[in-house]
Amino acid sequence: MTDRPSSWRMPTRKQIEKLAATATARGNVPPTGTPGPGDEMPPEYWQAVLEHVAADGGPPGPSIRTKRLSDVQRHLLRVACRRCGRTVEIQTADAVRLYGAETEWKTVGQRLLDNTCQQRTGRHEEDGCWPAFE
């Protein structure tokens, strides 16, 4: 008797073959194997790819971080730091008043994080927050 739990034990080769034979007899095994990297993809796959929303051919619209503040339609802008976990929010009207309507949101977000950054190492390359625009 071992002190290992029974769920840890691997089945023997004989047990695996017996399970495979019973699965085949019951019809639980699919008739064809799964497609591999060298196999042709089924037509259903290609139809799903063509029907996907992003398959219309156009490039995705500009992300919010590359938009100017005057083009942003949101009332509240939020930027989070991936390094320290802080989140800074500002209303769009306040951001326009403080930084100007033609300023890009990524510039404003970086300034907001840098002004209150808690992670200082002393090295210029490592200092500052890593923005994630939401």
C-alpha positions in Angstrom: 0.0 0.0 0.0 1.3 3.5 -0.9 0.6 6.8 0.8 -0.2 8.5 -2.5 -3.8 9.3 -3.3 -5.6 7.0 -5.8 -6.2 9.9 -8.2 -2.4 10.2 -8.7 -1.9 6.7 -10.2 -1.6 6.4 -13.9 -3.5 3.5 -15.6 -1.5 0.6 -16.9 -1.2 -0.1 -20.6 -3.7 -2.9 -20.3 -6.2 -0.6 -18.7 -5.7 2.1 -21.4 -6.2 -0.5 -24.2 -9.4 -1.7 -22.4 -10.7 1.8 -22.2 -10.0 2.5 -25.8 -11.7 -0.7 -26.9 -14.9 0.1 -24.9 -14.9 3.6 -26.2 -14.7 2.4 -29.8 -17.4 -0.2 -29.1 -19.8 2.4 -27.7 -19.1 4.8 -30.6 -17.6 7.5 -28.5 -14.5 7.9 -30.7 -14.9 10.3 -33.6 -14.6 8.6 -37.0 -11.9 10.8 -38.3 -8.9 12.2 -36.5 -8.4 15.9 -35.7 -6.8 17.9 -38.4 -3.0 18.4 -38.1 -0.9 21.3 -39.3 -0.4 19.6 -42.7 -4.0 18.7 -43.3 -6.6 20.7 -45.2 -8.9 22.8 -43.1 -12.6 21.9 -43.3 -14.9 24.3 -45.3 -16.8 25.2 -42.1 -13.6 26.7 -40.7 -13.1 29.0 -43.7 -16.7 30.0 -43.7 -16.4 31.0 -40.0 -13.2 33.0 -40.9 -15.0 34.9 -43.7 -18.1 35.6 -41.5 -15.9 37.0 -38.7 -16.6 40.7 -37.9 -13.0 41.8 -38.6 -12.9 40.0 -42.0 -14.5 43.0 -43.7 -11.0 44.0 -44.9 -10.7 47.5 -43.4 -8.1 48.2 -40.8 -9.4 48.7 -37.3 -10.2 52.2 -36.3 -7.6 54.3 -34.4 -7.3 53.4 -30.8 -8.3 56.0 -28.2 -4.7 56.6 -27.2 -3.8 58.0 -30.6 -6.8 60.3 -30.8 -6.6 64.0 -30.0 -8.6 65.2 -27.0 -11.0 67.0 -29.2 -11.9 63.7 -31.0 -12.5 61.6 -27.9 -16.2 61.0 -27.3 -15.9 59.7 -23.7 -16.7 61.9 -20.7 -14.2 60.3 -18.4 -10.6 59.3 -19.5 -8.8 56.6 -17.5 -5.1 55.5 -17.7 -3.6 52.8 -15.5 -0.1 51.8 -14.7 0.9 48.3 -15.6 3.9 48.6 -13.3 2.5 49.9 -10.0 -1.2 49.4 -10.5 -2.3 53.0 -10.0 -5.2 54.4 -12.0 -5.7 58.0 -12.9 -9.0 59.5 -14.2 -9.7 62.9 -15.6 -12.7 64.3 -17.3 -12.3 65.1 -21.0 -13.3 68.8 -20.4 -10.6 69.2 -17.7 -8.0 67.5 -19.9 -8.8 69.9 -22.8 -8.7 72.9 -20.5 -5.3 71.9 -19.0 -3.5 70.4 -22.0 -5.3 71.8 -25.1 -7.7 70.2 -27.5 -5.0 69.2 -30.1 -3.0 67.1 -27.6 -3.0 63.4 -28.0 -4.6 61.3 -25.2 -1.4 59.2 -24.8 0.7 62.3 -24.1 -1.8 63.5 -21.5 -2.1 60.1 -19.9 1.7 59.7 -19.7 2.0 63.2 -18.1 -0.7 62.3 -15.5 1.1 59.1 -14.5 4.5 60.7 -14.5 3.4 63.6 -12.3 2.5 61.2 -9.5 4.8 58.2 -10.1 5.7 56.2 -7.0 8.3 53.9 -8.7 11.6 55.7 -8.8 14.8 53.7 -9.3 17.2 56.5 -10.1 17.8 55.2 -13.7 16.2 57.2 -16.4 15.4 54.1 -18.5 13.5 52.4 -15.7 11.8 55.4 -14.1 8.1 56.2 -14.6 4.9 54.2 -15.1 3.9 52.0 -17.9 0.5 53.3 -19.2 -2.4 51.2 -20.2 -5.1 53.3 -21.7 -8.7 52.3 -21.0 
